[in-house]
Amino acid sequence: MKKTNMAGHSADPVTPPDAVFTDASVCVEKGVHLRVMSWQPRRPASDDPVIFVAGWVSAVSGWAPLLKAMAAVRPLYYIETREKISARIEKENLQPEDFSIHRMAADLISVSRQLEIALPSATVIGSSLGATALLEALKEGKLTAGGAFLIAPNSDFPAPWHIRWMLTLPTSLYHGLKHLVLWYVRNFMVDVKNEPEQMQRYTETIKAAHPQRIKLSAQAAVDGRYEVWPHLETVRIPVALAYAPTDKLHSATNIRLIATRLPRAEIIVCPSNRYMHRPELIADIEAFVRKCPGAVENV
């Protein structure tokens, strides 16, 4: 296992009560290291780990309230995918395929095996692109887990012509284009009136994102025409699919269709996107985990 402590990331961004925080860098392929934050509660309700993977360019701060509640009672591992600015990438001549969903799924499998948390008793939790990458990793049993709680997974990544046009521009222009992307998200993709926290999270993360990785990961998803449908039936573990009808960024229709393709899926309808980032979601996770193999009384 190639794991080192992270320099410059020593502060605990979640600070759950009575838990030991570790910030590590895990090598997933030559020249690529991912940031993995973990919390080990001193008096856990269960020793079964949680593996958490957030969405595209998401910052851990946007998930801190939910992570704090989870990390207080079970070992929690927060894996940051390679498009995030925290990844240490020394490879040269990067291409879109270096940031594809399949590549990210392989990363999650590698990290989970190296840290020895790919267990039949583990619960994997992901959001948006992170949830999609987890689904890809779970196909054909490549990632071992007892259950998956997935928040608004993407089935595909359609984009209007002007977004496709932006993907052809030089990376040097992307700092300026962030404002155009935020304008588009604010006016066409997020219900700003009812979900102001969702817009705030996207504003913070897009402004801080790595321009080259934004471009390459978007090209991989959009131009690569990724679709989640192939081999979904091979995901044999219990899967909960959570979504909010007010969330305009993720298709409720496609999430329900994903559920019909999975052998052991259930749908959880949440009142808002904000709810899915708050400690209140723990009740839904608890109810789901109790039905999974190796479940314990508390999450």
Steps between C-alpha positions, in 0.01 A plus 500: 500500500637839403362746753655820634385781724366805318700821531302820546174325590548436871183677626197277550223647278224305676608477869263232627500451878747248643641370171855470367558677167748384235582676172680273252611483139444167324668405172249358251733489200845626416501877539149527649430530874154561649415670827322274749372643828394260772348518845522222759259547792650403835174335609338383175149363489630269227839409356351466150639780281326761287660599169381843381553646150370848421397645165691680225743761643302492827672636811495309828361811672168452319459159665645585843169492697409152371858368527528625858196298604624185324863525614398515865379139499672303222836500320458738207719530190447800271667440162556803275486410132778598263338804338511681835777748571624287791620221269875495437546422131849483354407324175577688181280540192174446685202397288122493564512122558724570803190652663229264375239338724664163436839636609348652815327170578834321470650758740230430759561127475875551540471732803246277674715191453822673608338633816333162559154655523349311204305273733168314484397703806589840348243753385589719203335841475534737207343804341450597135814413302641327809189281520533417130868407541405274791231330292758438228743359759234269645419338165595131479605515867825686428453712815399302809234652726191396694281782371504828306312820589517718190382861493380618158727291275541610137395258230669706227634849440306680226607856421360778278701624203651799681645275773646272232646808332666607825672161521690581178658817642857518635540420868654845558154655452327289762561734794294764324241250380422393855277807529309400186457146635368634830257728317369202304469282811327778693244575227433160347610217730443593865181614676673795665188618683429168671854354503739792571745270680540288186594810297743612770674162495538509122630859512769413754613180331502622139697813589761289679516220241805407291439638144671218306328231701161670459546493124635145472247343737212680324630385162524142628139501620337706224704428187565143614121453517517306825186306601450304820264238353733219384535218757291668772337163561836370628480725810358240738523682833216712647499852353303802623449782250420834665383809314302821551225602253618862534850409375522616137856376448414130514226318310244338731372299204842351432564431868177302515602319182835409657301345786311276259829368356654415839402166654473632859419871482271731690406865446520763775328829422644792698335840558790707363862498386587672829352204692733261315803691634377526860517268805128431456593261218659271762154362584455383141852354492442317830177346377672382183813361668294291742370304201847432358721197566702541820283789619530626857254687715639846430681674212 
